[in-house]
Amino acid sequence: MKKSKSSQQWLKNHIDDEYVKRAQAAGFRSRASFKLLEIDSKFSLLARGSCVVDLGAAPGGWCQVATQKLGNQGKVIALDILAMDPLQGVHFIQGDFTLDEPFETLLAETSNLDVDLVISDMAPNLSGMSQIDQPKSAYLVELALHFSEQVLKKNGNLVTKCFEGAGINDIRREFGQRFSKVLQFKPKASRSKSKEFYLIGLGHKHQPARNIHVC
Ligand SMILES: C[S@@+](CC[C@H](N)C(=O)[O-])C[C@H]1O[C@@H](n2cnc3c(N)ncnc32)[C@H](O)[C@@H]1O
């Protein structure tokens, strides 16, 4: 199939990309690994033995970083709409996070766990039109925040990929209601032209909502 000029340019940029080369050399499945490494070296979120939920995990670059940092006693539960090659120490669920069933499956799989950290690198397939992409991406952040409320232990943390644009101030406010501290971080591995950044909620203010039974 003939490739369009823009996809040829994307491929060239990707092949030339310093982080793609570094990821290949280090055996990481994606250049995104370096984003999580930078986030962790700044905020020290991946503690040995902790329990992490990775949303939008495929092809598994963040899972690789998380399993290395958590060690044998740690636990990673990961979800993606796409399939992912198995990775030791990762329990993977394939499903669309916007649908009830995968969301409920993930809630059930984490029901007996003390979740310390939720990391979400979920991003919709971008069309390049911000009127379409921004609401889709903001919705994924809202869902990750809603899920975190259900499962994150008190003082747990949340990292989500966001794109600067409409709705993001509301999301920041919602983070502020649920976390003691909210920070914004753009790793060097995040392409400078991209509006991508990560919102980091530190110190979940409440117990996981799913444990609260109203009599
Ligand atoms: C930037 S990639 C994640 C890269 C990953 N963090 C890594 O290190 O390899 C974004 C991922 O979000 C996933 N995604 C997008 N929408 C999703 C949805 N509704 N449910 C589950 N995963 C979704 C995509 O399939 C894609 O794999």
The ligand as an SDF file (V2000), in Angstrom:
LIG
                    3D

 27 29  0  0  0  0  0  0  0  0999 V2000
    0.8240    5.9150   24.1050 C   0  0  0  0  0  0  0  0  0  0  0  0
    0.1910    4.2970   24.0240 S   0  0  0  0  0  0  0  0  0  0  0  0
    0.7370    3.6020   25.5390 C   0  0  0  0  0  0  0  0  0  0  0  0
    2.1840    3.2160   25.5420 C   0  0  0  0  0  0  0  0  0  0  0  0
    2.5410    2.4270   26.7920 C   0  0  0  0  0  0  0  0  0  0  0  0
    2.4510    3.2520   27.9890 N   0  0  0  0  0  0  0  0  0  0  0  0
    3.9390    1.8960   26.7070 C   0  0  0  0  0  0  0  0  0  0  0  0
    4.7680    2.3080   27.5150 O   0  0  0  0  0  0  0  0  0  0  0  0
    4.2030    1.0270   25.8610 O   0  0  0  0  0  0  0  0  0  0  0  0
   -1.5070    4.5780   24.3650 C   0  0  0  0  0  0  0  0  0  0  0  0
   -2.3050    3.3110   24.5300 C   0  0  0  0  0  0  0  0  0  0  0  0
   -3.6210    3.6480   24.9560 O   0  0  0  0  0  0  0  0  0  0  0  0
   -4.4620    2.6160   24.4900 C   0  0  0  0  0  0  0  0  0  0  0  0
   -5.8700    3.0140   24.5470 N   0  0  0  0  0  0  0  0  0  0  0  0
   -6.4640    4.0430   23.9050 C   0  0  0  0  0  0  0  0  0  0  0  0
   -7.7830    4.0660   24.1710 N   0  0  0  0  0  0  0  0  0  0  0  0
   -8.0170    3.0270   25.0130 C   0  0  0  0  0  0  0  0  0  0  0  0
   -9.1940    2.5290   25.6350 C   0  0  0  0  0  0  0  0  0  0  0  0
  -10.3850    3.0890   25.4230 N   0  0  0  0  0  0  0  0  0  0  0  0
   -9.0930    1.4490   26.4350 N   0  0  0  0  0  0  0  0  0  0  0  0
   -7.8960    0.8570   26.6250 C   0  0  0  0  0  0  0  0  0  0  0  0
   -6.7390    1.2880   26.0660 N   0  0  0  0  0  0  0  0  0  0  0  0
   -6.8030    2.3650   25.2640 C   0  0  0  0  0  0  0  0  0  0  0  0
   -3.9750    2.4060   23.0570 C   0  0  0  0  0  0  0  0  0  0  0  0
   -4.4050    1.1640   22.5490 O   0  0  0  0  0  0  0  0  0  0  0  0
   -2.4650    2.4990   23.2370 C   0  0  0  0  0  0  0  0  0  0  0  0
   -1.8800    1.2360   23.3690 O   0  0  0  0  0  0  0  0  0  0  0  0
  1  2  1  0
  2  3  1  0
  2 10  1  0
  3  4  1  0
  4  5  1  0
  5  6  1  0
  5  7  1  0
  7  8  2  0
  7  9  1  0
 10 11  1  0
 11 12  1  0
 11 26  1  0
 12 13  1  0
 13 14  1  0
 13 24  1  0
 14 15  1  0
 14 23  1  0
 15 16  2  0
 16 17  1  0
 17 18  1  0
 17 23  2  0
 18 19  1  0
 18 20  2  0
 20 21  1  0
 21 22  2  0
 22 23  1  0
 24 25  1  0
 24 26  1  0
 26 27  1  0
M  CHG  2   2   1   9  -1
M  END
$$$$
